[in-house]
Amino acid sequence: MSDHHVDHKNIIKYEPEFRPFADTDEMWEYIKDKHNSVVNPGDEVFFVGDWSIGKDAISVPKIQELNGDITLISGNHDSTFQLRSKAAKMRLKFIEWGFADVVDGMTLTLKDGTNVLMDHFPYKGDHGEHEERYTELRPRDEGMWLIHGHVHSMWKVRGRMINVGVEAWDFTPVSEDQILEIIHG
């Protein structure tokens, strides 16, 4: 999943159709319930960026309320994002607060042997009316499937790009089987 935006008040205004919450506390309870309904303790989980916006010492430790061993692939709103001056220090704090690991991007081999890229950014596209941002940090399209976020509710699948943004999937984590069904469907 991506783009949880924990403790981000304005995201409720920006995505009212997909985030019909009275406040960030109600949004958090929904996120937590959806996540824990399908993820078991010990499951390997990946969040592809923009976990939270706000006071990290309050929002990041909420990860401990979620099942699974969760790796964060940093997004542009995370204080672990590579362009932020204290990114290295914050990566250590995020792990201290409960993330299994924090990385910029990665290649993952799925259970059928298919390799996929995982990055916060899509190959192309941005959310809203924005011109494409962070083009120098986006993964290069060399033919692999890409699991990403950043575009919120703009699309689920576009070409070989699978958006796992919470708005696109009703906050329910996307399983490896669902990814494989899209890839081989």
Wavefront OBJ file of the C-alpha trace (Angstrom):
o trace
v 0.000 0.000 0.000
v 1.004 3.606 -0.257
v -0.038 7.123 0.543
v -1.555 6.438 3.945
v -0.850 10.058 4.957
v -1.345 9.248 8.639
v -2.153 12.384 10.671
v -2.457 14.532 7.521
v -5.601 16.591 8.066
v -5.723 18.110 4.596
v -5.690 14.771 2.762
v -9.296 14.321 3.892
v -10.156 17.546 2.028
v -8.085 16.616 -1.029
v -9.648 13.144 -1.419
v -13.171 13.486 0.089
v -14.686 10.776 -2.114
v -12.158 8.230 -0.878
v -11.547 9.600 2.630
v -14.982 10.426 4.075
v -13.592 10.732 7.603
v -14.490 13.295 10.246
v -10.852 13.542 11.343
v -7.461 11.828 11.259
v -8.314 9.633 14.254
v -11.279 8.128 12.409
v -9.098 7.721 9.311
v -6.425 5.925 11.365
v -8.945 3.488 12.840
v -10.179 2.676 9.321
v -6.610 2.179 8.050
v -5.774 -0.060 10.997
v -8.947 -2.161 10.715
v -8.562 -2.699 6.968
v -4.896 -3.603 7.300
v -5.246 -5.990 10.223
v -8.240 -7.715 8.615
v -5.995 -9.215 5.910
v -2.411 -9.043 7.250
v -1.240 -11.508 9.894
v 1.583 -11.053 12.389
v 4.839 -12.039 10.695
v 3.607 -11.383 7.134
v 6.057 -9.470 4.950
v 4.507 -6.125 4.000
v 5.689 -3.207 1.870
v 4.434 0.367 2.042
v 5.566 2.333 -0.994
v 5.762 5.783 0.479
v 4.036 8.689 2.119
v 3.309 6.892 5.362
v 2.660 10.031 7.354
v 2.664 13.776 7.410
v 2.907 15.483 10.719
v 4.871 14.907 13.852
v 6.850 11.733 13.203
v 7.222 10.934 16.908
v 3.426 10.639 17.090
v 2.476 9.242 13.680
v 5.312 6.810 12.888
v 4.995 4.644 16.046
v 1.408 3.856 14.988
v 3.044 1.302 12.688
v 3.317 -0.910 15.784
v -0.494 -1.245 15.775
v -0.394 -2.946 12.367
v 0.241 -6.637 11.745
v 3.230 -7.733 9.714
v 6.884 -6.886 9.290
v 6.601 -3.654 7.320
v 9.273 -2.184 5.066
v 8.825 1.440 4.032
v 9.929 2.532 0.596
v 10.293 6.264 1.201
v 7.962 8.693 -0.521
v 8.366 12.400 -1.091
v 6.359 13.286 2.039
v 8.282 10.969 4.378
v 11.064 12.490 6.470
v 13.157 9.504 5.309
v 12.960 10.714 1.682
v 16.409 10.865 0.129
v 16.253 14.601 -0.633
v 15.653 15.531 3.004
v 18.685 16.666 4.963
v 18.069 14.329 7.910
v 16.905 11.297 5.900
v 19.617 8.932 7.181
v 18.960 9.854 10.805
v 15.194 9.536 10.317
v 15.518 6.084 8.724
v 17.078 4.869 11.962
v 14.256 6.490 13.959
v 11.594 4.886 11.753
v 13.159 1.472 12.391
v 13.377 2.231 16.112
v 9.675 3.173 16.041
v 8.631 -0.084 14.391
v 9.378 -0.353 10.671
v 11.352 -3.475 9.698
v 13.403 -1.464 7.193
v 13.370 1.783 5.202
v 14.686 1.924 1.610
v 14.407 4.170 -1.465
v 13.249 1.490 -3.877
v 13.833 -2.163 -4.572
v 13.366 -5.154 -6.822
v 11.205 -7.915 -5.392
v 10.967 -11.486 -6.680
v 7.401 -12.772 -6.422
v 6.602 -16.385 -5.581
v 6.332 -17.375 -9.268
v 9.776 -15.919 -10.023
v 8.525 -12.665 -11.563
v 10.668 -9.664 -10.666
v 8.907 -6.378 -10.008
v 10.207 -2.946 -9.141
v 8.847 -1.202 -6.073
v 9.127 2.567 -5.831
v 6.981 5.397 -4.540
v 6.915 7.052 -7.952
v 5.354 5.680 -11.147
v 7.368 5.626 -14.336
v 5.193 8.483 -15.572
v 2.302 10.461 -14.158
v 1.513 12.524 -11.109
v -1.567 13.146 -9.037
v -3.948 16.050 -9.463
v -3.013 18.893 -11.733
v 0.699 18.614 -10.984
v 3.298 18.454 -13.679
v 5.494 15.424 -13.202
v 7.700 16.000 -10.186
v 10.881 14.222 -9.096
v 11.562 12.970 -12.615
v 15.253 12.513 -11.777
v 14.331 10.102 -8.964
v 11.805 7.975 -10.810
v 12.658 4.418 -11.773
v 13.654 3.821 -15.387
v 11.180 1.848 -17.437
v 13.176 -1.084 -18.752
v 10.214 -3.399 -19.184
v 9.576 -4.559 -15.616
v 6.291 -4.258 -13.799
v 6.299 -1.467 -11.223
v 4.408 -1.387 -7.935
v 4.088 2.245 -6.893
v 2.040 4.910 -5.182
v 2.134 8.732 -5.433
v -0.894 9.077 -7.749
v -3.512 8.395 -5.041
v -6.831 7.626 -6.791
v -5.756 8.400 -10.372
v -5.556 4.761 -11.533
v -5.085 1.178 -10.361
v -3.220 -0.154 -13.382
v -1.710 1.774 -16.266
v 0.473 -0.227 -18.628
v 2.970 -2.108 -16.435
v 2.395 0.196 -13.465
v 0.301 -1.009 -10.509
v -0.761 1.765 -8.148
v -1.217 0.436 -4.626
v -2.430 3.755 -3.211
v -4.901 3.299 -0.380
v -7.614 5.274 -2.189
v -7.459 2.950 -5.203
v -7.943 -0.179 -3.047
v -10.306 0.999 -0.283
v -7.392 0.953 2.162
v -7.133 -2.856 1.907
v -3.591 -4.155 1.411
v -2.977 -5.655 -2.011
v -1.820 -9.267 -1.830
v 0.912 -10.903 -3.863
v -1.779 -13.068 -5.495
v -3.652 -9.931 -6.608
v -0.455 -8.512 -8.086
v 0.246 -11.763 -9.931
v -3.319 -11.846 -11.259
v -2.848 -8.351 -12.714
v 0.526 -9.239 -14.211
v -0.580 -12.545 -15.743
v -4.267 -11.708 -16.233
l 1 2 3 4 5 6 7 8 9 10 11 12 13 14 15 16 17 18 19 20 21 22 23 24 25 26 27 28 29 30 31 32 33 34 35 36 37 38 39 40 41 42 43 44 45 46 47 48 49 50 51 52 53 54 55 56 57 58 59 60 61 62 63 64 65 66 67 68 69 70 71 72 73 74 75 76 77 78 79 80 81 82 83 84 85 86 87 88 89 90 91 92 93 94 95 96 97 98 99 100 101 102 103 104 105 106 107 108 109 110 111 112 113 114 115 116 117 118 119 120 121 122 123 124 125 126 127 128 129 130 131 132 133 134 135 136 137 138 139 140 141 142 143 144 145 146 147 148 149 150 151 152 153 154 155 156 157 158 159 160 161 162 163 164 165 166 167 168 169 170 171 172 173 174 175 176 177 178 179 180 181 182 183 184 185
